[in-house]
Amino acid sequence: MRPELTRKEIKKLTLTCIKNNDFEGIIALSKRDTRVLSIIITYTYDKSTDLCWTAINLAGKLIAYIGTYDLKRAKERLDRLVMGMNKRSYVVSWSSPEIIGEAVRENPEHFEEYIPILIAFSRSDTGENIFLAGIIHALSRIIEKHNKYLSGGVLAIIDGALKSNFPEWVAASLIASRRLNLHVDENIINDIKNNSATASVYYKEHIRILPINELAMTLSLT
């Protein structure tokens, strides 16, 4: 039997796997120590880095994998991520939507019930929503692989965000539109051509900071 790892050791090994985007290594580590998932999630808070996004993807995939043999544990973790999106939560889980999205993308059979939850969190009475860009990212990632989840509600979320004054929302919706091959209204395109506000986006496995109009050109939407 292998000796039990200390938290310092498991954290170091987990970080190495994240840096190498080594999912097989993550699975092997998680079989030795259940703390691996929690450790990965600690690296998902700074979305300005590629490392964070790799951790987001690995966390979601690991939850999906856990769901194949311990569904109760996997759903408990997803429920905790949902709780972290609640205004009453003491700890805000900034990357909850994206992690949930990756889990659903990898294992919709067990986790499709979280899609309407993501959609519900897209609504805001104040017009402000710190999770909306992440929700759009998550939904588009799910639908990219499982088109049956594309709905009028999802299209309305993307369309509304495209028309907003929040650069991160517009950027997320532009990427979602390209990812899902959605038609973007010509009037919206004309507005975007004049939109030089910058946004931080994760696209094609890298963080980019681009003006909205330049992003649209990069995505061949203008």
URNORKA-V821048 format. One record per backbone hydrogen bond with DSSP energy under -0.5 kcal/mol. NH is the residue of the N-H (numbers start at 1). CO is the residue of the C=O. If there is no record, write none. Layout:
NH;CO
NH;CO
This chain:
10;6
11;7
12;8
13;9
14;10
15;11
16;12
17;13
18;14
19;15
20;16
21;18
22;17
23;21
26;22
27;23
28;24
29;25
30;26
31;27
32;28
32;29
33;29
36;33
37;34
39;35
40;36
41;37
42;38
43;40
44;41
47;45
49;46
53;49
54;50
55;51
56;52
57;53
58;54
59;55
60;56
61;57
62;58
63;59
64;60
65;61
66;62
67;63
68;65
69;66
70;66
74;70
75;71
76;72
77;73
78;74
79;75
80;76
81;77
82;78
83;79
84;80
85;82
86;83
89;86
92;90
93;84
93;91
94;92
96;93
99;95
100;96
101;97
102;98
103;99
104;100
105;101
106;102
107;103
110;107
111;107
112;108
114;111
115;112
116;112
117;113
118;114
119;115
120;116
121;117
122;118
122;119
123;120
132;129
135;131
136;132
137;133
138;134
139;135
140;136
141;137
142;138
143;139
144;140
145;141
145;142
146;142
149;146
150;147
155;151
156;152
157;153
158;154
159;155
160;156
161;157
162;158
163;159
164;161
167;165
169;166
170;166
171;167
172;168
173;169
174;170
175;171
176;172
177;173
178;174
179;175
180;176
181;178
182;177
185;183
189;185
190;186
191;187
192;188
193;189
194;190
194;191
195;192
196;194
199;210
201;199
201;208
203;201
203;206
206;203
208;201
210;199
210;208
212;197
213;195
215;211
216;212
217;213
218;214
219;215
220;217
221;216
222;216
